Amino acid sequence: MVSVIDRKLTIKRVATVVSNYQDNASAEDLKTMAQGCGRSCLGNCCLPVSKLPLYAFNSAEQEQVPGEVDGSCDGKCPQISYLNNLLLGQWEDRMTKGLFRYDVTSCETKVIPGTYGFIAQLNEGRHLKKRPTEFRVDQVLQPFDKNKFNFTKVGQEEVLFRFEPSKDNKTHYFPSSSVNPEEGLPSVIAINVSPIEYGHVLLIPHVVDCLPQKIVHDGLLLALHFAKEALDPFFRVGYNSLGAFSTINHLHFQAYYLSAPFPIEKAPTCKILSSKETRIVVSKLLHYPVKGLVFEGGYKMRDLCDAVASSCISLESNNVPFNILISDCGKKIFLLPQCYAEKQARGEVDQELLDTQVNPAVWEISGHMVLKRRKDYDEASEQYAWKLLSEVSLSDERFQEVETYVREAANLLADEEYVNTEETNHDSGIPQAAPHLPQDCLVLH
């Protein structure tokens, strides 16, 4: 029987800071502010003359030999990585400084009884304090608009550290490192001020380049390295396209810790596409309310990245909204096309679902349901989760079109070997409880 451990808060609730910019700046901060716009932001005015912590990761890749263990988390609890300690320590520091809009550690969470174990969280304040969408929801590709909110307007106090490849193929951490635009555009890890769970952060690739929210190969590769460096099966990275409930049109990924398997990670799959050249394998989700594809394999991480990125770019060019979940320390990627916003605009979604005000983005689709009303939380059931997510899913006909886009874009072949094969179940890779995470803030089996 599934049980939920009661939360005992270890992080003290503190008053929220209304401004993104702190008043108690040091002499060095004041010098930097004088050189920039005075707000110590992430724009071109301030970032090039700033010093920020830098996590420089080893980006060198060793080619995987067929039959060799691929180094995936495989559901096991690895030793704590340096990145984990760094990220969680800095995240809690920002919590004590009051930079979040609410205390997410006080939100009630439970596992919904049923076959899949959907996870429900009651977060009554998030939809009231979260930044509203400022652009059209019927176009996946839209130009960057500097006049609307973007991450260059964020204060540097919300940044935990820069996350960039090292120059010597070794991993380093520098507590203070000057930003040098001539050495490459900085990418940063920042807090999500409207968090869903413990350690909820944003990865913003090449922040001053002002890329719109669309997949680029190097940006996705950076996200895969982020998942790999965390070396924790409970740390997942997600992405929402425009039209699939991204609320900011500035390239970013999200990530957080949840000490429970996502229902989508437990869903059985059937292999449908593959590449002999790169050893990429694409499977189709079975017996799950949302149709989706699962990418795995590759001789190198770049192979996996390129297959997924090329597929996403094809979906974008065909105006198909989608979500991405990066699981298993970057070894497994779920690509989830969806049509909920489209149905919503056409008045085809049941009013009962609309009344819940749940926007099914990557976390909800993966099985972590963020509910905004006490009534919905108390009455949450697997039937409700299934009904909501079924509205997200494409029709069989449209999903077949997606399969074609992916096959052509990623240069894959229909895998005849698996046409009549029995479904594959990934239960062996389902994460088990992690002893190093703050158990009072997380859901446990």
Disulfide bonds with the S-S distance in Angstrom:
Cys73-Cys329 1.52
